[in-house]
Amino acid sequence: MSRKTYFGDSINVSFDPDVCKHAAECVHGLPDVFDVKRRPWIIVDKADAEKVAEVVDRCPSGALEYEWVDEPEAA
C-alpha cells in the first residue's frame, strides 16, 4: 500500500493512489485543497476541516480518508 498522509491543523487526509478510480469528486468538490497540478497536490488547510471531511466522504473508491486531529465540537 502506498498511502500518503497530508497533515492539517484540524484534520489529516490520506490518499492511496493504488485505490483511486479518478472520479475527481475531490478535485471538483474543493479545487483549492485538491489540485493535481500542484505539489503537494493536497493542502488540507486551504478549506474548513468540515468541508474537507464532506468531500473526502464523497470519494467513491475509498482512496481518500481523513482523521481528525481533535474531534470537532458539537454544533
HTML snippet that shows the backbone in 3Dmol.js (N, CA, C, O; Angstrom):
<script src="https://3Dmol.org/build/3Dmol-min.js"></script>
<div id="view" style="width:600px;height:400px;position:relative"></div>
<script>
const pdb = `
ATOM      1  N   MET A   1       0.853  -1.187   0.000  1.00  0.00           N
ATOM      2  CA  MET A   1       0.000   0.000   0.000  1.00  0.00           C
ATOM      3  C   MET A   1       0.889   1.236   0.000  1.00  0.00           C
ATOM      4  O   MET A   1       1.917   1.280   0.676  1.00  0.00           O
ATOM      5  N   SER A   2       0.483   2.219  -0.754  1.00  0.00           N
ATOM      6  CA  SER A   2       1.290   3.430  -0.887  1.00  0.00           C
ATOM      7  C   SER A   2       0.552   4.660  -0.382  1.00  0.00           C
ATOM      8  O   SER A   2       0.666   5.738  -0.967  1.00  0.00           O
ATOM      9  N   ARG A   3      -0.201   4.507   0.695  1.00  0.00           N
ATOM     10  CA  ARG A   3      -0.985   5.615   1.259  1.00  0.00           C
ATOM     11  C   ARG A   3      -0.056   6.690   1.819  1.00  0.00           C
ATOM     12  O   ARG A   3       0.889   6.392   2.550  1.00  0.00           O
ATOM     13  N   LYS A   4      -0.339   7.948   1.463  1.00  0.00           N
ATOM     14  CA  LYS A   4       0.429   9.081   1.962  1.00  0.00           C
ATOM     15  C   LYS A   4      -0.519   9.999   2.730  1.00  0.00           C
ATOM     16  O   LYS A   4      -1.664  10.199   2.326  1.00  0.00           O
ATOM     17  N   THR A   5      -0.034  10.552   3.834  1.00  0.00           N
ATOM     18  CA  THR A   5      -0.853  11.426   4.665  1.00  0.00           C
ATOM     19  C   THR A   5      -0.415  12.874   4.512  1.00  0.00           C
ATOM     20  O   THR A   5       0.775  13.187   4.488  1.00  0.00           O
ATOM     21  N   TYR A   6      -1.410  13.748   4.410  1.00  0.00           N
ATOM     22  CA  TYR A   6      -1.219  15.189   4.324  1.00  0.00           C
ATOM     23  C   TYR A   6      -1.797  15.775   5.609  1.00  0.00           C
ATOM     24  O   TYR A   6      -2.969  15.561   5.921  1.00  0.00           O
ATOM     25  N   PHE A   7      -0.992  16.499   6.338  1.00  0.00           N
ATOM     26  CA  PHE A   7      -1.361  16.954   7.669  1.00  0.00           C
ATOM     27  C   PHE A   7      -1.905  18.374   7.662  1.00  0.00           C
ATOM     28  O   PHE A   7      -1.403  19.239   6.943  1.00  0.00           O
ATOM     29  N   GLY A   8      -2.936  18.607   8.469  1.00  0.00           N
ATOM     30  CA  GLY A   8      -3.522  19.923   8.635  1.00  0.00           C
ATOM     31  C   GLY A   8      -3.643  20.249  10.107  1.00  0.00           C
ATOM     32  O   GLY A   8      -3.298  19.440  10.968  1.00  0.00           O
ATOM     33  N   ASP A   9      -4.134  21.436  10.384  1.00  0.00           N
ATOM     34  CA  ASP A   9      -4.298  21.870  11.768  1.00  0.00           C
ATOM     35  C   ASP A   9      -5.390  21.082  12.491  1.00  0.00           C
ATOM     36  O   ASP A   9      -5.222  20.715  13.654  1.00  0.00           O
ATOM     37  N   SER A  10      -6.511  20.822  11.805  1.00  0.00           N
ATOM     38  CA  SER A  10      -7.655  20.180  12.435  1.00  0.00           C
ATOM     39  C   SER A  10      -7.960  18.786  11.894  1.00  0.00           C
ATOM     40  O   SER A  10      -8.597  17.975  12.565  1.00  0.00           O
ATOM     41  N   ILE A  11      -7.497  18.518  10.672  1.00  0.00           N
ATOM     42  CA  ILE A  11      -7.816  17.255  10.016  1.00  0.00           C
ATOM     43  C   ILE A  11      -6.617  16.825   9.172  1.00  0.00           C
ATOM     44  O   ILE A  11      -5.940  17.655   8.566  1.00  0.00           O
ATOM     45  N   ASN A  12      -6.370  15.529   9.143  1.00  0.00           N
ATOM     46  CA  ASN A  12      -5.337  14.955   8.284  1.00  0.00           C
ATOM     47  C   ASN A  12      -6.036  14.138   7.209  1.00  0.00           C
ATOM     48  O   ASN A  12      -7.014  13.446   7.491  1.00  0.00           O
ATOM     49  N   VAL A  13      -5.542  14.213   5.985  1.00  0.00           N
ATOM     50  CA  VAL A  13      -6.126  13.479   4.867  1.00  0.00           C
ATOM     51  C   VAL A  13      -5.058  12.554   4.300  1.00  0.00           C
ATOM     52  O   VAL A  13      -3.918  12.960   4.075  1.00  0.00           O
ATOM     53  N   SER A  14      -5.450  11.298   4.074  1.00  0.00           N
ATOM     54  CA  SER A  14      -4.516  10.361   3.454  1.00  0.00           C
ATOM     55  C   SER A  14      -5.076   9.925   2.111  1.00  0.00           C
ATOM     56  O   SER A  14      -6.286   9.940   1.886  1.00  0.00           O
ATOM     57  N   PHE A  15      -4.165   9.534   1.222  1.00  0.00           N
ATOM     58  CA  PHE A  15      -4.519   9.171  -0.146  1.00  0.00           C
ATOM     59  C   PHE A  15      -3.734   7.945  -0.567  1.00  0.00           C
ATOM     60  O   PHE A  15      -2.525   7.867  -0.348  1.00  0.00           O
ATOM     61  N   ASP A  16      -4.419   6.990  -1.170  1.00  0.00           N
ATOM     62  CA  ASP A  16      -3.782   5.795  -1.713  1.00  0.00           C
ATOM     63  C   ASP A  16      -4.003   5.767  -3.222  1.00  0.00           C
ATOM     64  O   ASP A  16      -5.108   5.459  -3.671  1.00  0.00           O
ATOM     65  N   PRO A  17      -2.981   6.081  -4.014  1.00  0.00           N
ATOM     66  CA  PRO A  17      -3.148   6.140  -5.470  1.00  0.00           C
ATOM     67  C   PRO A  17      -3.466   4.780  -6.087  1.00  0.00           C
ATOM     68  O   PRO A  17      -4.019   4.723  -7.185  1.00  0.00           O
ATOM     69  N   ASP A  18      -3.130   3.686  -5.407  1.00  0.00           N
ATOM     70  CA  ASP A  18      -3.427   2.355  -5.934  1.00  0.00           C
ATOM     71  C   ASP A  18      -4.919   2.034  -5.875  1.00  0.00           C
ATOM     72  O   ASP A  18      -5.384   1.132  -6.570  1.00  0.00           O
ATOM     73  N   VAL A  19      -5.664   2.756  -5.061  1.00  0.00           N
ATOM     74  CA  VAL A  19      -7.097   2.529  -4.889  1.00  0.00           C
ATOM     75  C   VAL A  19      -7.920   3.519  -5.720  1.00  0.00           C
ATOM     76  O   VAL A  19      -9.062   3.227  -6.075  1.00  0.00           O
ATOM     77  N   CYS A  20      -7.357   4.669  -6.027  1.00  0.00           N
ATOM     78  CA  CYS A  20      -8.068   5.759  -6.707  1.00  0.00           C
ATOM     79  C   CYS A  20      -8.638   5.315  -8.058  1.00  0.00           C
ATOM     80  O   CYS A  20      -7.953   4.678  -8.858  1.00  0.00           O
ATOM     81  N   LYS A  21      -9.907   5.667  -8.292  1.00  0.00           N
ATOM     82  CA  LYS A  21     -10.591   5.378  -9.563  1.00  0.00           C
ATOM     83  C   LYS A  21     -10.757   6.639 -10.410  1.00  0.00           C
ATOM     84  O   LYS A  21     -11.423   6.600 -11.445  1.00  0.00           O
ATOM     85  N   HIS A  22     -10.171   7.739  -9.993  1.00  0.00           N
ATOM     86  CA  HIS A  22     -10.143   9.007 -10.736  1.00  0.00           C
ATOM     87  C   HIS A  22     -11.536   9.556 -11.050  1.00  0.00           C
ATOM     88  O   HIS A  22     -11.779  10.066 -12.143  1.00  0.00           O
ATOM     89  N   ALA A  23     -12.439   9.447 -10.087  1.00  0.00           N
ATOM     90  CA  ALA A  23     -13.779  10.014 -10.238  1.00  0.00           C
ATOM     91  C   ALA A  23     -13.754  11.535 -10.124  1.00  0.00           C
ATOM     92  O   ALA A  23     -14.688  12.203 -10.568  1.00  0.00           O
ATOM     93  N   ALA A  24     -12.695  12.089  -9.534  1.00  0.00           N
ATOM     94  CA  ALA A  24     -12.467  13.535  -9.407  1.00  0.00           C
ATOM     95  C   ALA A  24     -13.469  14.232  -8.499  1.00  0.00           C
ATOM     96  O   ALA A  24     -13.647  15.446  -8.603  1.00  0.00           O
ATOM     97  N   GLU A  25     -14.129  13.495  -7.611  1.00  0.00           N
ATOM     98  CA  GLU A  25     -15.019  14.126  -6.644  1.00  0.00           C
ATOM     99  C   GLU A  25     -14.250  15.134  -5.790  1.00  0.00           C
ATOM    100  O   GLU A  25     -14.778  16.198  -5.467  1.00  0.00           O
ATOM    101  N   CYS A  26     -13.032  14.816  -5.428  1.00  0.00           N
ATOM    102  CA  CYS A  26     -12.220  15.702  -4.594  1.00  0.00           C
ATOM    103  C   CYS A  26     -11.860  16.981  -5.336  1.00  0.00           C
ATOM    104  O   CYS A  26     -12.013  18.081  -4.806  1.00  0.00           O
ATOM    105  N   VAL A  27     -11.387  16.831  -6.550  1.00  0.00           N
ATOM    106  CA  VAL A  27     -10.943  17.976  -7.349  1.00  0.00           C
ATOM    107  C   VAL A  27     -12.111  18.912  -7.647  1.00  0.00           C
ATOM    108  O   VAL A  27     -11.969  20.132  -7.580  1.00  0.00           O
ATOM    109  N   HIS A  28     -13.253  18.341  -7.970  1.00  0.00           N
ATOM    110  CA  HIS A  28     -14.435  19.167  -8.254  1.00  0.00           C
ATOM    111  C   HIS A  28     -15.035  19.741  -6.972  1.00  0.00           C
ATOM    112  O   HIS A  28     -15.588  20.841  -6.979  1.00  0.00           O
ATOM    113  N   GLY A  29     -14.926  18.998  -5.876  1.00  0.00           N
ATOM    114  CA  GLY A  29     -15.535  19.431  -4.619  1.00  0.00           C
ATOM    115  C   GLY A  29     -14.796  20.563  -3.937  1.00  0.00           C
ATOM    116  O   GLY A  29     -15.418  21.502  -3.440  1.00  0.00           O
ATOM    117  N   LEU A  30     -13.468  20.483  -3.909  1.00  0.00           N
ATOM    118  CA  LEU A  30     -12.639  21.523  -3.270  1.00  0.00           C
ATOM    119  C   LEU A  30     -11.345  21.697  -4.074  1.00  0.00           C
ATOM    120  O   LEU A  30     -10.297  21.182  -3.682  1.00  0.00           O
ATOM    121  N   PRO A  31     -11.415  22.413  -5.182  1.00  0.00           N
ATOM    122  CA  PRO A  31     -10.229  22.569  -6.023  1.00  0.00           C
ATOM    123  C   PRO A  31      -9.072  23.312  -5.355  1.00  0.00           C
ATOM    124  O   PRO A  31      -7.924  23.152  -5.771  1.00  0.00           O
ATOM    125  N   ASP A  32      -9.349  24.120  -4.330  1.00  0.00           N
ATOM    126  CA  ASP A  32      -8.256  24.791  -3.620  1.00  0.00           C
ATOM    127  C   ASP A  32      -7.464  23.808  -2.760  1.00  0.00           C
ATOM    128  O   ASP A  32      -6.268  23.994  -2.534  1.00  0.00           O
ATOM    129  N   VAL A  33      -8.135  22.766  -2.287  1.00  0.00           N
ATOM    130  CA  VAL A  33      -7.483  21.761  -1.444  1.00  0.00           C
ATOM    131  C   VAL A  33      -6.843  20.683  -2.306  1.00  0.00           C
ATOM    132  O   VAL A  33      -5.694  20.302  -2.083  1.00  0.00           O
ATOM    133  N   PHE A  34      -7.592  20.190  -3.293  1.00  0.00           N
ATOM    134  CA  PHE A  34      -7.151  19.073  -4.136  1.00  0.00           C
ATOM    135  C   PHE A  34      -6.845  19.598  -5.533  1.00  0.00           C
ATOM    136  O   PHE A  34      -7.760  19.908  -6.295  1.00  0.00           O
ATOM    137  N   ASP A  35      -5.570  19.696  -5.869  1.00  0.00           N
ATOM    138  CA  ASP A  35      -5.145  20.232  -7.167  1.00  0.00           C
ATOM    139  C   ASP A  35      -4.048  19.338  -7.713  1.00  0.00           C
ATOM    140  O   ASP A  35      -2.906  19.400  -7.258  1.00  0.00           O
ATOM    141  N   VAL A  36      -4.391  18.506  -8.687  1.00  0.00           N
ATOM    142  CA  VAL A  36      -3.433  17.528  -9.215  1.00  0.00           C
ATOM    143  C   VAL A  36      -2.269  18.167  -9.977  1.00  0.00           C
ATOM    144  O   VAL A  36      -1.284  17.490 -10.271  1.00  0.00           O
ATOM    145  N   LYS A  37      -2.366  19.438 -10.297  1.00  0.00           N
ATOM    146  CA  LYS A  37      -1.282  20.132 -10.996  1.00  0.00           C
ATOM    147  C   LYS A  37      -0.256  20.725 -10.037  1.00  0.00           C
ATOM    148  O   LYS A  37       0.757  21.273 -10.471  1.00  0.00           O
ATOM    149  N   ARG A  38      -0.513  20.618  -8.742  1.00  0.00           N
ATOM    150  CA  ARG A  38       0.340  21.232  -7.724  1.00  0.00           C
ATOM    151  C   ARG A  38       1.024  20.126  -6.917  1.00  0.00           C
ATOM    152  O   ARG A  38       0.505  19.015  -6.808  1.00  0.00           O
ATOM    153  N   ARG A  39       2.178  20.438  -6.361  1.00  0.00           N
ATOM    154  CA  ARG A  39       2.856  19.532  -5.437  1.00  0.00           C
ATOM    155  C   ARG A  39       3.151  20.274  -4.159  1.00  0.00           C
ATOM    156  O   ARG A  39       3.817  21.307  -4.228  1.00  0.00           O
ATOM    157  N   PRO A  40       2.711  19.834  -3.002  1.00  0.00           N
ATOM    158  CA  PRO A  40       1.861  18.663  -2.846  1.00  0.00           C
ATOM    159  C   PRO A  40       0.471  18.922  -3.406  1.00  0.00           C
ATOM    160  O   PRO A  40       0.001  20.060  -3.396  1.00  0.00           O
ATOM    161  N   TRP A  41      -0.177  17.898  -3.885  1.00  0.00           N
ATOM    162  CA  TRP A  41      -1.466  18.088  -4.548  1.00  0.00           C
ATOM    163  C   TRP A  41      -2.615  18.260  -3.560  1.00  0.00           C
ATOM    164  O   TRP A  41      -3.697  18.704  -3.943  1.00  0.00           O
ATOM    165  N   ILE A  42      -2.389  17.911  -2.285  1.00  0.00           N
ATOM    166  CA  ILE A  42      -3.391  18.133  -1.245  1.00  0.00           C
ATOM    167  C   ILE A  42      -2.815  19.097  -0.214  1.00  0.00           C
ATOM    168  O   ILE A  42      -1.785  18.820   0.401  1.00  0.00           O
ATOM    169  N   ILE A  43      -3.486  20.231  -0.031  1.00  0.00           N
ATOM    170  CA  ILE A  43      -3.145  21.171   1.039  1.00  0.00           C
ATOM    171  C   ILE A  43      -4.390  21.293   1.896  1.00  0.00           C
ATOM    172  O   ILE A  43      -5.313  22.045   1.581  1.00  0.00           O
ATOM    173  N   VAL A  44      -4.399  20.545   2.976  1.00  0.00           N
ATOM    174  CA  VAL A  44      -5.585  20.349   3.807  1.00  0.00           C
ATOM    175  C   VAL A  44      -6.146  21.660   4.346  1.00  0.00           C
ATOM    176  O   VAL A  44      -7.364  21.834   4.367  1.00  0.00           O
ATOM    177  N   ASP A  45      -5.310  22.569   4.774  1.00  0.00           N
ATOM    178  CA  ASP A  45      -5.774  23.786   5.446  1.00  0.00           C
ATOM    179  C   ASP A  45      -6.240  24.890   4.495  1.00  0.00           C
ATOM    180  O   ASP A  45      -6.423  26.029   4.925  1.00  0.00           O
ATOM    181  N   LYS A  46      -6.431  24.577   3.222  1.00  0.00           N
ATOM    182  CA  LYS A  46      -6.944  25.567   2.276  1.00  0.00           C
ATOM    183  C   LYS A  46      -8.468  25.699   2.348  1.00  0.00           C
ATOM    184  O   LYS A  46      -9.056  26.508   1.631  1.00  0.00           O
ATOM    185  N   ALA A  47      -9.107  24.899   3.217  1.00  0.00           N
ATOM    186  CA  ALA A  47     -10.561  24.985   3.402  1.00  0.00           C
ATOM    187  C   ALA A  47     -10.896  24.557   4.824  1.00  0.00           C
ATOM    188  O   ALA A  47     -10.067  23.984   5.531  1.00  0.00           O
ATOM    189  N   ASP A  48     -12.120  24.845   5.223  1.00  0.00           N
ATOM    190  CA  ASP A  48     -12.627  24.446   6.525  1.00  0.00           C
ATOM    191  C   ASP A  48     -12.570  22.922   6.659  1.00  0.00           C
ATOM    192  O   ASP A  48     -12.912  22.207   5.717  1.00  0.00           O
ATOM    193  N   ALA A  49     -12.147  22.427   7.803  1.00  0.00           N
ATOM    194  CA  ALA A  49     -11.954  20.991   8.023  1.00  0.00           C
ATOM    195  C   ALA A  49     -13.236  20.197   7.795  1.00  0.00           C
ATOM    196  O   ALA A  49     -13.182  19.093   7.253  1.00  0.00           O
ATOM    197  N   GLU A  50     -14.389  20.734   8.198  1.00  0.00           N
ATOM    198  CA  GLU A  50     -15.645  20.013   7.983  1.00  0.00           C
ATOM    199  C   GLU A  50     -15.949  19.853   6.498  1.00  0.00           C
ATOM    200  O   GLU A  50     -16.453  18.816   6.068  1.00  0.00           O
ATOM    201  N   LYS A  51     -15.641  20.885   5.718  1.00  0.00           N
ATOM    202  CA  LYS A  51     -15.841  20.801   4.264  1.00  0.00           C
ATOM    203  C   LYS A  51     -14.907  19.766   3.649  1.00  0.00           C
ATOM    204  O   LYS A  51     -15.303  19.013   2.759  1.00  0.00           O
ATOM    205  N   VAL A  52     -13.667  19.732   4.127  1.00  0.00           N
ATOM    206  CA  VAL A  52     -12.712  18.731   3.643  1.00  0.00           C
ATOM    207  C   VAL A  52     -13.253  17.332   3.936  1.00  0.00           C
ATOM    208  O   VAL A  52     -13.219  16.459   3.068  1.00  0.00           O
ATOM    209  N   ALA A  53     -13.747  17.118   5.143  1.00  0.00           N
ATOM    210  CA  ALA A  53     -14.301  15.813   5.514  1.00  0.00           C
ATOM    211  C   ALA A  53     -15.484  15.441   4.621  1.00  0.00           C
ATOM    212  O   ALA A  53     -15.601  14.289   4.204  1.00  0.00           O
ATOM    213  N   GLU A  54     -16.360  16.400   4.324  1.00  0.00           N
ATOM    214  CA  GLU A  54     -17.515  16.148   3.455  1.00  0.00           C
ATOM    215  C   GLU A  54     -17.071  15.685   2.070  1.00  0.00           C
ATOM    216  O   GLU A  54     -17.639  14.745   1.513  1.00  0.00           O
ATOM    217  N   VAL A  55     -16.060  16.345   1.521  1.00  0.00           N
ATOM    218  CA  VAL A  55     -15.581  15.985   0.188  1.00  0.00           C
ATOM    219  C   VAL A  55     -14.884  14.624   0.224  1.00  0.00           C
ATOM    220  O   VAL A  55     -15.081  13.810  -0.678  1.00  0.00           O
ATOM    221  N   VAL A  56     -14.093  14.372   1.227  1.00  0.00           N
ATOM    222  CA  VAL A  56     -13.427  13.074   1.347  1.00  0.00           C
ATOM    223  C   VAL A  56     -14.469  11.955   1.460  1.00  0.00           C
ATOM    224  O   VAL A  56     -14.283  10.876   0.896  1.00  0.00           O
ATOM    225  N   ASP A  57     -15.551  12.206   2.178  1.00  0.00           N
ATOM    226  CA  ASP A  57     -16.615  11.205   2.313  1.00  0.00           C
ATOM    227  C   ASP A  57     -17.268  10.872   0.972  1.00  0.00           C
ATOM    228  O   ASP A  57     -17.863   9.805   0.826  1.00  0.00           O
ATOM    229  N   ARG A  58     -17.165  11.764   0.001  1.00  0.00           N
ATOM    230  CA  ARG A  58     -17.754  11.515  -1.326  1.00  0.00           C
ATOM    231  C   ARG A  58     -16.844  10.698  -2.224  1.00  0.00           C
ATOM    232  O   ARG A  58     -17.246  10.336  -3.329  1.00  0.00           O
ATOM    233  N   CYS A  59     -15.640  10.400  -1.787  1.00  0.00           N
ATOM    234  CA  CYS A  59     -14.700   9.613  -2.603  1.00  0.00           C
ATOM    235  C   CYS A  59     -15.268   8.203  -2.794  1.00  0.00           C
ATOM    236  O   CYS A  59     -15.379   7.451  -1.827  1.00  0.00           O
ATOM    237  N   PRO A  60     -15.628   7.838  -4.027  1.00  0.00           N
ATOM    238  CA  PRO A  60     -16.291   6.549  -4.238  1.00  0.00           C
ATOM    239  C   PRO A  60     -15.378   5.336  -4.068  1.00  0.00           C
ATOM    240  O   PRO A  60     -15.866   4.236  -3.810  1.00  0.00           O
ATOM    241  N   SER A  61     -14.100   5.508  -4.204  1.00  0.00           N
ATOM    242  CA  SER A  61     -13.188   4.367  -4.141  1.00  0.00           C
ATOM    243  C   SER A  61     -12.618   4.114  -2.750  1.00  0.00           C
ATOM    244  O   SER A  61     -12.136   3.019  -2.463  1.00  0.00           O
ATOM    245  N   GLY A  62     -12.673   5.122  -1.890  1.00  0.00           N
ATOM    246  CA  GLY A  62     -12.039   4.999  -0.584  1.00  0.00           C
ATOM    247  C   GLY A  62     -10.557   5.320  -0.616  1.00  0.00           C
ATOM    248  O   GLY A  62      -9.841   5.062   0.351  1.00  0.00           O
ATOM    249  N   ALA A  63     -10.095   5.879  -1.721  1.00  0.00           N
ATOM    250  CA  ALA A  63      -8.678   6.256  -1.831  1.00  0.00           C
ATOM    251  C   ALA A  63      -8.335   7.377  -0.861  1.00  0.00           C
ATOM    252  O   ALA A  63      -7.207   7.471  -0.379  1.00  0.00           O
ATOM    253  N   LEU A  64      -9.319   8.226  -0.578  1.00  0.00           N
ATOM    254  CA  LEU A  64      -9.136   9.307   0.383  1.00  0.00           C
ATOM    255  C   LEU A  64      -9.768   8.923   1.712  1.00  0.00           C
ATOM    256  O   LEU A  64     -10.879   8.395   1.758  1.00  0.00           O
ATOM    257  N   GLU A  65      -9.056   9.193   2.775  1.00  0.00           N
ATOM    258  CA  GLU A  65      -9.570   9.002   4.129  1.00  0.00           C
ATOM    259  C   GLU A  65      -9.138  10.193   4.957  1.00  0.00           C
ATOM    260  O   GLU A  65      -8.180  10.881   4.607  1.00  0.00           O
ATOM    261  N   TYR A  66      -9.840  10.442   6.057  1.00  0.00           N
ATOM    262  CA  TYR A  66      -9.440  11.538   6.942  1.00  0.00           C
ATOM    263  C   TYR A  66      -9.445  11.074   8.378  1.00  0.00           C
ATOM    264  O   TYR A  66     -10.079  10.085   8.746  1.00  0.00           O
ATOM    265  N   GLU A  67      -8.710  11.832   9.176  1.00  0.00           N
ATOM    266  CA  GLU A  67      -8.659  11.603  10.611  1.00  0.00           C
ATOM    267  C   GLU A  67      -8.616  12.976  11.272  1.00  0.00           C
ATOM    268  O   GLU A  67      -7.812  13.830  10.899  1.00  0.00           O
ATOM    269  N   TRP A  68      -9.484  13.176  12.251  1.00  0.00           N
ATOM    270  CA  TRP A  68      -9.498  14.448  12.971  1.00  0.00           C
ATOM    271  C   TRP A  68      -8.284  14.532  13.875  1.00  0.00           C
ATOM    272  O   TRP A  68      -7.917  13.551  14.522  1.00  0.00           O
ATOM    273  N   VAL A  69      -7.661  15.694  13.922  1.00  0.00           N
ATOM    274  CA  VAL A  69      -6.569  15.930  14.870  1.00  0.00           C
ATOM    275  C   VAL A  69      -7.167  15.974  16.260  1.00  0.00           C
ATOM    276  O   VAL A  69      -6.650  15.333  17.175  1.00  0.00           O
ATOM    277  N   ASP A  70      -8.238  16.711  16.432  1.00  0.00           N
ATOM    278  CA  ASP A  70      -9.075  16.727  17.632  1.00  0.00           C
ATOM    279  C   ASP A  70     -10.500  16.603  17.134  1.00  0.00           C
ATOM    280  O   ASP A  70     -10.839  17.181  16.101  1.00  0.00           O
ATOM    281  N   GLU A  71     -11.342  15.867  17.838  1.00  0.00           N
ATOM    282  CA  GLU A  71     -12.733  15.736  17.417  1.00  0.00           C
ATOM    283  C   GLU A  71     -13.374  17.114  17.306  1.00  0.00           C
ATOM    284  O   GLU A  71     -13.162  17.953  18.182  1.00  0.00           O
ATOM    285  N   PRO A  72     -14.161  17.377  16.244  1.00  0.00           N
ATOM    286  CA  PRO A  72     -14.828  18.674  16.128  1.00  0.00           C
ATOM    287  C   PRO A  72     -15.864  18.830  17.233  1.00  0.00           C
ATOM    288  O   PRO A  72     -16.456  17.857  17.700  1.00  0.00           O
ATOM    289  N   GLU A  73     -16.064  20.068  17.633  1.00  0.00           N
ATOM    290  CA  GLU A  73     -17.048  20.353  18.677  1.00  0.00           C
ATOM    291  C   GLU A  73     -18.449  20.181  18.122  1.00  0.00           C
ATOM    292  O   GLU A  73     -18.703  20.501  16.961  1.00  0.00           O
ATOM    293  N   ALA A  74     -19.348  19.684  18.932  1.00  0.00           N
ATOM    294  CA  ALA A  74     -20.732  19.504  18.526  1.00  0.00           C
ATOM    295  C   ALA A  74     -21.373  20.873  18.302  1.00  0.00           C
ATOM    296  O   ALA A  74     -21.123  21.825  19.043  1.00  0.00           O
ATOM    297  N   ALA A  75     -22.194  20.946  17.278  1.00  0.00           N
ATOM    298  CA  ALA A  75     -22.835  22.219  16.934  1.00  0.00           C
ATOM    299  C   ALA A  75     -23.969  22.535  17.867  1.00  0.00           C
ATOM    300  O   ALA A  75     -24.618  23.570  17.720  1.00  0.00           O
TER     301      ALA A  75
END
`;
const viewer = $3Dmol.createViewer("view");
viewer.addModel(pdb, "pdb");
viewer.setStyle({}, {cartoon: {color: "spectrum"}});
viewer.zoomTo();
viewer.render();
</script>
